[in-house]
Amino acid sequence: MGLKEMTESFFADFGKGRKMVLSTSDGSKVSSRMMSVVLIGDRFYFQTDKMLRKYAQLKFNKNVALCTDNIQIEGVCEEIGHPLGSKEFCKAFKECYKGSYDAYTSLENERLFEVTPQYIERWIYKSGVPFIETFDLINGSYSLEEYKGM
């Protein structure tokens, strides 16, 4: 299978939504926090309040990282408006995180962000043997290599 098929398989395994650590930077400091993230197509989405530190960091530097379990994702993050402006996001977010949807999505200061993944790395195990799976979406390559340590 090629990159396209392997990426589609990864997204299918990922599911509709996950709690993920979002890392952002203002250029001198990196900070991380848990976020409620949904996957729509091949993009990741989350919402946040424009008065929070992460919002200022996202406006300063669009490069972000998302992490959950054995998956790390590097990408570019863009603000795309108020969450209520995206019916597809609202449907997915409400399905995955109804409490957060009800509490925050309609607030005036909430903003919706889209992360376009550029690099995905996942550790997987086959018969107890560790492998590192990488998706380099910028250069169009996929690899699965056994991890042998040093």
N, C-alpha and C positions, 0 to 999 in steps of 0.2 A: 504494500500500500504506500501511496505517496503522502506528501505533507497534507494535502487537502483532506484526504480520507482519515488520516491519523488525527488531524485537528478536529474534525467533525466527531470522531469517536471520543476524544478528550472532552469536548463540550457536552456530549451526551452523558458521559460518566460524571461530569461536574454537577449536573442537575440544574434546577431552576434558580436556586439561591443558596447562599451559605453565609455564615458569619465569617468575616475575614479581617485580618489586620491590614489596615491601610497605612503606608509610610509615605510621608511628604517631607519636603525640605524647603527652608527659606533661603538656602544658599550656604548658610553657616551651621545650621542645626537640623538634625533629622528628628522627627517625632512620629510616633505610631499610636494607633488606636483601633479598637474593634469597630467594625461597620457591618451593617446589614446590606448585603450585596445581592443583586439579581443578575442573571445572565439572560440576555435577549439576543438571539442570533449568535454573533461572534463578538459581542461587546458586553462589558460589565457596567452596571449602573448602581449608583447610590445617591442618597440625598443628604444634605447637611444645611445647617443654618449659616447664613452669610456673616454672622457676627462672631463666629468661632475662629480660633487660631488656624485650624486646618484649612478653612476657606481662604484666609490670607495667604497661606503657604501655596495652595493650589493656584491662586491667581499669580503668584510670583514665579512658580516653577511647575510646569505641567507634567514633569516626569514623576511617576509614582510607582510604588510597588504594592502588590496585594499578596497576602500569604494566608494559607489555611492548611492544616494537616501537613501533608507531604508535597504541597504545591506552592510554587512561587511564580508570580507573574510580574513582569515589568511592562509598563505601558505609558501612553500619553493620555492625559485626562483633560477633558473639555467641559466647561459649563454649558448646558444646553437649555436653561430656562427654569421655570417653576415646575415642580413635579406634576402638578395638575394639568400642565400643558401636554403631557404625554399619556394618552390612554393606555398604551401598551405597558409602560412602566407601572402606572397605577394598578393595573390588573395584576401584574406579576408581583409587585411589592405587597399588595394587599393579601394575595394568596399566600405568600411566604412569611410575611411579618405583619399580620393584621393589627396587633397592638401598636406597633410603631407607625403604621399607616394612619390609624385613627388618631393617634396623639400628635403627629408631626406634619404629615404630608400637606395639609391645608394651611399651615402657618405661613404668614406673609413673607418671612425671611428665609424660608426653605428654598434651596436650589438643587437642581438635578445635575449630576455629573455623569459623563460617559467615559469609560476607559477603553481605549483601543489597545489590545495587547500587542506587544512587539516581540516579547521573548517569554516563553513558558518553560519551566523546568519542574519535573515531577520525579520523585523517587518511587520506583515500583519494585516488587519482589516477585520472582518466578521461582517456585520450588525452594523458597528461602534464600535465594541469591539476589542481592541488591543490584538494581540497574538504575541509571540516570537517563530519563527520557527528556529530550529537549526539542522545542519547537522554536526555531528562529524564523519568525514571521517576516522580518525585514529582508533577510537574505534568502528566504524560501527554502530552508533546509530542516530536516528532521533527523534525529539520531536516537538510538537506544543502545547504550553502552553499559556493559557490566562494570560495576564499581569494584575495583580490586584493592583500593587503599594504597598505602605506600609500602 
